[in-house]
Amino acid sequence: MIGNSPEYDAFVAKFKARHTSDDTFTPENIYNCVRDWAVRKYSLEGAEIVRPFWPGEDFTKADYPEGSVVIDNPPFSICSKIVRWFNDHGVRFFLFCPGLSAVMIIKDKRSSLVVTGSSIYYDNGAYVATSFVTNLAGDVLIEAAPDLHDAIEEINDANRAQTNKHVQKYKHPHGTITAAGANYLAVHHTPYTLKKDDAVFIRRLDCGTDLFGGGFLLSERAAAERAAAERAAAERAAAERAAATVLELSPRELELQRSIGRGKTFSTDTVPPGTCKAARARNVIAYENPQGEVILQRHRLCRKQLTMEYSF
């Protein structure tokens, strides 16, 4: 194998360390954007900003001066542990967190989730769905932040352009068809046939765009038929999305929903000791129904609903 050849590069790549979400070093401009947004949002002007997460360092040994705030990107694999530790020790924080599993981090409702719908391009090339978790938002549990989304996406676009990772999207004209275009029609249950006499094989368009895997230039009649088929497929795709089954809350969940926010819902930590051992089990929510009964939800041992009398 010769150095700088594709075969050599592929051979060397096999020995490179694989990166995980814990190895995602935050681009400076992304961090500055998020930091400045948090400072404005939560009136943190003048507060000392602490960044305790560095390779090989123990965040529990870091110094957190009074009045300071942590704004940083922690290892995602231990994000829940970090959030619990910060809350237990009175450390204020605004942290990057995994976007797809973020609800699990705030399930005890001691923290809040700020969602942007953004994925961030990190310095190691990883593209990771990212949200933010904080204990600065008071009684807010989840907040969608479109202004932070827009700011992050603007920087993402600039970072992609600098690393040549921006991919221009094209839509091929109806006068051509590729295997991907034909697959789209089949997936959306749209019959389509193309006669041999109505097509000429081409590899690229005169504008310079390649047709991946090759394609066919269509006759005027075939192009019109293809356009009609694509419109029909788009209509079917929209109908399929509209026909998606909407899940409904069960009567038990509706009953619990009615009690939320009325002073009748409480966590297992507030169930008096000795009331019921099951009430203190993990992942159990106790609530009062209109009949004055306490309902225990999702007992982890028997996994069924338990009803018991309880005097408020």
Secondary structure, DSSP 8 states (H G I E B T S, - for coil): --TTSHHHHHHHHTTS----GGG----HHHHHHHHHHHHHHTT-TT--EE----TT--GGGS---TT-EEEE---GGGHHHHHHHHHHTT-EEEEEEESSSHHHHTTTSSSEEEEEEEEEE-TTS-EEEEEEEES-STT--EEE-HHHHHHHHHHHHHHHHHTT---------TTEE-HHHHHHHHHTT------GGGEEEEEE-TTS-EEEEEEEEE-HHHHHHHHHHHHHHHHHHHHHHHT-------HHHHHHHHHTTTT-EE-GGGS-TTS-GGGGSTT-EEEE-TTSEEEEE--TTT-S-EEEE---
